[in-house]
């Protein structure tokens, strides 16, 4: 833990000073969400950002610091971290990919981002034990089927949505229950390809990627888990890239982006086996996302959307 101040403002001021900088403006709130609060303060060395994660995601500060030590070329090193309280202070990471893509009218920058991210995943396969010790959720193929079943049990027991299409929800739950053996079989099939499990961002969208001085950085690791690396691409390819800048599903050919991501995993020019594994992982990745992101007692709508993506390939 860095510093002993209990008030965020005092902690920010202390860490800015410890970094050899001077605050030149007031602390401003950037956003407040159920999962995190972000504050900004101007300094004589540029803006810095304070992030406080919710207790459920408080591990993000420690994970970010660990990833930055291992791959500072992908994850910027925090200026300060309080792992116990889930606080961290970061320098300005630059412009978000979301705004750049909007300005440029295309999503092609992902072709540069994805190989970098894949290389990071490959390089951290030996760190699984350390990541789990930090509290990174275990969503590996060996445990995912049971976690999927447990999620269905919880959804069936709660069913907090008392209105709407009750018959439709019952039918969807039946389909999800029927898919239990398929999830287990597909996990076993995917494991047979022998691709090492590793860190997986699990919410890699264009708001988590930043560009500064031509270099890309990946932030927002609160949803990260240890699982099959290809699971990341469910959100990235099907949830973001395929929609393009016009927000129309399947308006972008994701094949080149898939291959850009897979290239670091390839031992040679033939990627047919990797593409087969990728197809399996793209479906199962939505199971991982649904299980990993679900919060008991919270609106299950997003969870059900992710499960529909698993079942049908569309929301």
C-alpha positions in Angstrom: 0.0 0.0 0.0 1.3 3.5 -0.9 0.5 6.2 1.6 -1.8 6.1 4.6 -4.4 8.8 3.8 -8.0 7.6 4.2 -9.6 10.4 2.1 -9.2 10.0 -1.7 -8.4 13.7 -2.1 -5.6 13.5 0.5 -4.3 10.3 -1.0 -4.3 11.8 -4.5 -2.4 14.9 -3.3 0.1 12.8 -1.5 0.8 10.5 -4.5 1.0 13.4 -6.9 3.7 15.0 -4.7 5.5 11.6 -4.3 5.7 11.4 -8.0 7.5 14.8 -8.1 4.5 16.7 -9.6 2.3 19.5 -8.4 -1.5 19.8 -8.6 -2.6 22.8 -10.7 -6.3 22.5 -10.5 -9.2 21.0 -8.5 -10.1 17.3 -8.5 -13.0 16.7 -10.9 -15.3 13.7 -11.2 -15.0 12.0 -14.6 -17.7 9.3 -14.0 -19.3 7.4 -11.2 -20.6 4.0 -11.9 -21.7 1.1 -9.7 -18.4 -0.6 -10.5 -16.0 2.3 -10.2 -15.4 6.0 -9.7 -12.9 8.0 -11.8 -11.5 11.4 -10.8 -9.2 13.7 -12.8 -6.8 16.3 -11.6 -4.5 18.6 -13.6 -0.8 18.7 -12.6 2.2 20.5 -13.9 3.1 17.2 -15.7 -0.3 16.7 -17.3 -3.6 15.2 -16.1 -3.6 12.2 -13.8 -6.6 9.9 -13.1 -7.7 8.3 -9.8 -9.8 5.1 -10.0 -11.6 3.5 -7.1 -13.1 0.2 -7.9 -16.2 -1.3 -6.2 -15.4 -4.0 -3.6 -16.4 -6.7 -6.0 -13.7 -5.5 -8.5 -11.2 -4.1 -6.0 -8.6 -6.5 -7.3 -8.2 -4.3 -10.4 -5.6 -2.1 -8.8 -3.3 -5.1 -7.8 -3.9 -6.8 -11.2 -3.0 -3.6 -13.1 0.2 -3.2 -11.2 1.2 -6.8 -11.8 0.4 -6.7 -15.5 2.3 -3.4 -15.8 5.4 -5.0 -14.2 5.2 -7.9 -16.7 4.1 -6.0 -19.8 4.7 -2.2 -19.5 4.5 -2.0 -23.3 0.8 -3.0 -23.1 -0.4 -1.9 -19.6 0.9 1.5 -18.3 2.6 1.5 -14.9 0.4 3.2 -12.3 1.8 6.2 -10.5 0.5 4.7 -7.2 -1.6 1.8 -6.0 -3.4 1.0 -2.8 -4.3 -2.7 -3.4 -6.2 -3.0 -0.1 -8.7 -0.3 -1.0 -8.7 -0.9 -4.7 -7.3 2.6 -5.5 -4.9 3.6 -8.2 -3.5 6.7 -9.8 -2.6 6.7 -13.5 -1.0 9.1 -15.8 -3.0 10.2 -18.9 -3.0 7.2 -21.3 -4.0 9.4 -24.3 -7.0 9.2 -26.6 -9.5 6.4 -26.5 -9.8 4.1 -29.5 -13.5 4.7 -29.5 -13.1 8.4 -30.3 -10.3 7.8 -32.8 -12.4 5.2 -34.7 -15.4 7.6 -34.7 -13.2 10.4 -36.1 -11.5 8.1 -38.7 -14.7 6.4 -39.7 -13.3 2.8 -39.4 -12.1 0.2 -36.9 -8.9 -0.8 -38.6 -6.7 0.3 -35.7 -7.8 -3.0 -34.1 -5.5 -4.7 -36.6 -2.5 -3.2 -34.6 -4.1 -3.7 -31.2 -5.0 -7.4 -31.4 -1.5 -8.9 -32.1 -0.1 -6.9 -29.3 -2.8 -8.1 -26.9 -2.3 -11.7 -28.1 1.4 -11.5 -27.5 0.8 -10.4 -24.0 -1.5 -13.3 -23.4 1.1 -15.8 -24.7 3.8 -14.2 -22.6 1.8 -14.5 -19.4 0.8 -18.2 -19.7 3.3 -19.1 -17.0 1.8 -16.5 -14.6 -1.5 -18.2 -14.0 -0.7 -19.2 -10.5 0.3 -15.7 -9.6 -2.8 -14.2 -11.2 -5.1 -16.6 -9.3 -3.3 -15.7 -6.1 -4.1 -12.0 -6.8 -7.8 -12.9 -6.9 -8.2 -13.1 -10.6 -11.3 -15.3 -11.2 -10.7 -18.8 -12.4 -12.7 -19.4 -15.6 -10.6 -22.1 -17.1 -12.1 -24.8 -19.3 -12.0 -27.4 -16.5 -14.2 -25.4 -14.2 -16.4 -23.3 -16.6 -19.1 -26.0 -17.1 -19.9 -26.2 -13.4 -19.8 -22.4 -13.1 -22.3 -22.2 -16.0 -24.6 -24.7 -14.2 -24.3 -22.7 -11.0 -25.3 -19.5 -12.9 -28.4 -21.1 -14.3 -29.4 -22.3 -10.8 -29.1 -18.8 -9.5 -31.0 -17.3 -12.4 -33.8 -19.8 -12.0 -34.0 -19.2 -8.2 -34.1 -15.4 -8.5 -35.9 -14.6 -11.7 -36.3 -11.0 -10.5 -38.1 -9.9 -13.7 -41.7 -10.5 -12.8 -43.1 -8.8 -15.8 -42.7 -9.2 -19.5 -42.7 -12.4 -21.5 -42.7 -15.0 -18.7 -43.3 -17.8 -21.2 -40.4 -16.6 -23.3 -38.0 -16.6 -20.3 -39.1 -20.1 -19.3 -38.3 -21.3 -22.8 -35.0 -19.6 -22.8 -34.0 -21.2 -19.5 -35.0 -24.6 -20.9 -32.7 -24.1 -23.8 -29.9 -23.0 -21.5 -30.4 -26.0 -19.3 -30.4 -28.3 -22.4 -27.1 -26.7 -23.4 -25.3 -27.9 -20.2 -23.9 -31.1 -21.8 -22.9 -29.1 -24.9 -21.0 -26.5 -22.8 -19.0 -29.4 -21.2 -18.4 -31.1 -24.5 -17.2 -27.9 -26.2 -14.9 -27.1 -23.3 -13.3 -30.5 -23.6 -13.1 -30.2 -27.3 -11.4 -26.8 -27.1 -9.0 -28.0 -24.4 -7.9 -30.7 -26.9 -6.2 -28.0 -29.1 -3.6 -27.5 -26.3 -3.7 -23.7 -26.2 -2.4 -22.5 -22.9 -4.9 -20.7 -20.7 -3.8 -17.3 -19.5 -5.0 -13.8 -18.6 -8.1 -12.8 -20.4 -9.5 -9.2 -20.3 -13.1 -10.3 -20.8 -14.4 -6.8 -21.7 -11.9 -5.7 -24.4 -13.9 -3.0 -26.2 -12.9 0.3 -27.8 -13.3 2.2 -24.5 -10.6 0.2 -22.8 -7.9 0.8 -25.5 -5.9 4.1 -25.5 -3.4 5.6 -27.9 -0.7 8.0 -27.0 2.3 9.0 -29.2 1.4 6.1 -31.5 1.5 3.5 -28.8 -1.5 1.5 -27.7 -2.3 0.8 -24.0 -5.0 -1.5 -22.6 -6.7 -0.5 -19.4 -9.8 -1.5 -17.3 -8.7 -4.9 -16.1 -11.4 -5.2 -13.4 -13.2 -8.0 -15.4 -10.1 -9.9 -16.2 -10.1 -13.6 -15.5 -7.9 -16.7 -16.2 -9.4 -18.7 -19.0 -8.9 -19.6 -22.6 -7.2 -16.6 -24.3 -9.5 -16.7 -27.4 -12.6 -16.0 -25.1 -11.6 -12.3 -25.2 -12.6 -12.1 -28.9 -16.3 -12.8 -28.2 -16.7 -9.2 -26.9 -14.0 -7.7 -29.2 -15.1 -9.2 -32.5 -18.8 -10.0 -32.1 -19.6 -7.2 -29.6 -17.6 -4.4 -31.1 -15.7 -4.8 -34.4 -18.4 -6.6 -36.3 -20.8 -3.6 -35.7 -18.4 -1.1 -37.3 -18.9 2.6 -37.0 -22.4 2.5 -38.2 -23.5 0.2 -35.3 -24.9 -2.4 -37.7 -24.3 -6.0 -36.7 -22.1 -8.0 -39.1 -21.3 -4.9 -41.2 -17.6 -5.5 -40.9 -15.8 -8.7 -42.1 -14.1 -9.9 -38.9 -11.9 -12.4 -40.7 -8.8 -10.2 -41.1 -9.1 -9.1 -37.4 -9.4 -12.8 -36.3 -6.3 -13.6 -38.3 -4.4 -10.6 -36.9 -5.2 -11.8 -33.4 -4.3 -15.4 -34.2 -1.0 -14.7 -35.9 1.2 -14.7 -32.7 -0.3 -18.1 -31.7 0.6 -19.6 -35.1 3.6 -21.9 -35.4 3.5 -21.6 -39.2 1.4 -20.2 -42.1 -1.4 -22.8 -41.8 -3.9 -21.4 -39.3 -6.7 -23.9 -40.0 -6.5 -25.6 -36.6 -6.3 -22.2 -34.8 -9.4 -21.0 -36.7 -11.3 -24.2 -35.7 -10.4 -23.6 -32.1 -11.3 -19.9 -32.5 -14.8 -20.8 -33.7 -15.4 -22.9 -30.7 -14.0 -20.3 -28.3 -16.1 -17.5 -29.9 -19.3 -19.2 -28.7 -18.0 -20.4 -25.4 -16.6 -16.9 -24.7 -20.1 -15.6 -24.1 -20.6 -18.3 -21.4 -17.4 -17.1 -19.7 -18.5 -13.5 -20.0 -22.0 -14.3 -18.6 -20.6 -16.2 -15.7 -17.8 -13.8 -14.9 -19.7 -10.5 -15.2 -22.9 -11.6 -13.4 -23.5 -10.0 -10.1 -26.1 -11.6 -7.8 -29.0 -9.3 -6.9 -28.4 -7.1 -9.9 -30.6 -6.9 -13.1 -29.9 -10.1 -15.0 -30.7 -8.5 -18.3 -27.0 -8.2 -19.5 -26.3 -11.7 -18.4 -29.3 -13.0 -20.4 -28.1 -11.1 -23.4 -24.7 -12.7 -23.2 -26.3 -16.1 -22.9 -28.4 -15.4 -26.0 -25.2 -14.6 -27.8 -24.0 -18.1 -26.8 -27.1 -19.8 -27.9 -27.9 -17.9 -31.1 -25.0 -15.7 -32.0 -27.0 -12.5 -31.7 -28.5 -10.5 -28.8 
